[in-house]
Amino acid sequence: MEILIGFSLLMAGTFIFATVKGKLTWALPMLALAHGWAHGAEGNEDGFWLFAVGFMLGCTAILTVGYGVGVFLRSHPVMRQVAGGAWLAAAIAVIAG
């Protein structure tokens, strides 16, 4: 599972750094499913609904901020490459670790 999460981070960094569009973009949501699956496995039966609601609210906040950052990076190509490079470095560290 950790390898799939690492590769989802690697692909996201590549997409940010290189502005990948088109046929390859289907892969990121597929790998993000593995990431979500790992978090879902952390929940237990007793507090499932509380966990699920908190997880959904947290994801909504992260995606909203991520959208704002994406809009910013779209209009600042140098910052996009810096952010993508940093993301790639972090993904490589996760995969190597």
N, C-alpha and C positions, 0 to 999 in steps of 0.2 A: 504494500500500500504506500509506504513512504517513497518508493522509487517513482510510482505514478504521480504522487504529489510533487516530487522534485521535477519531473518532466513537465508537469503542467506549469510550474513556475518558470522553467527554462523556455517553454514555448511562449508564455506571456511576455517575457523579457525580449525574446526575438521579435515578436509581433510589434512591441513598442519601439524597439531599436530600429528595425528595418521597415516599418510601416507595411507589414505583410497584409495583402488583401486577396480576396478571391477564394480559390479552392482549398487552401490550407486552413482557413479560419474555422472550419467545422471541428478541427481537432481540439481546440482550446475548451469548448463546452464539454466535449467528451471527457477530457482529462479533469475538468472541474467537477464532473460528477463523481469521480473517484475521490476527490478532495472532500466533497460533501458527504460521501458515503463514510469516510473515515470519521468525520465529526458525528454523524448519526449513530455510529457504532459506540460512541462514548456515552450516549444516554442510557438510562435504565428505565425499567417499566414503572417504577413508583413515581418518578417525576417527569415522565415523558412529555406531557403537555406543557408543563412549565419550561422544560428544556427547549421544546420545539418553538414555543412562542418567543422565548429569549433569543434563540438562534436566528429566527426569522427577522426579528427586530435588529439584531446585530448585523446580519447580512444586508438588510435594507440600508442601514447607515453606511456600511462599508461601500456598497455599490453606488450610493448617492455621491459620496466623497470621490470615489473612483471615477465616476462620470465627469465630475467637475474638473478633476486633475486631467482627464483625457481631453476635455475641451481646451484646457489651458495648453497642454502639450501639443495639440494639433496646430496651434498658431505659433509655437516656439520650437522650431526644429532642433536647435542646438540643445535645449533643455530636454527634448524628447530623447535624443541620443544619449545624453548623460543619464537620464532616468532609466532608459533601456539597458545601458551598460551596467549600471548599478544592480538592476534587477537580475541580469544575466549572471553577474558575479555572485550574488546571493544564492541564486538557483544552483550554480556549480558547487558552492560551499555546502548546500543542503544535500546534494547528490553525493558529493565526496565524503561527507560526514556520516 
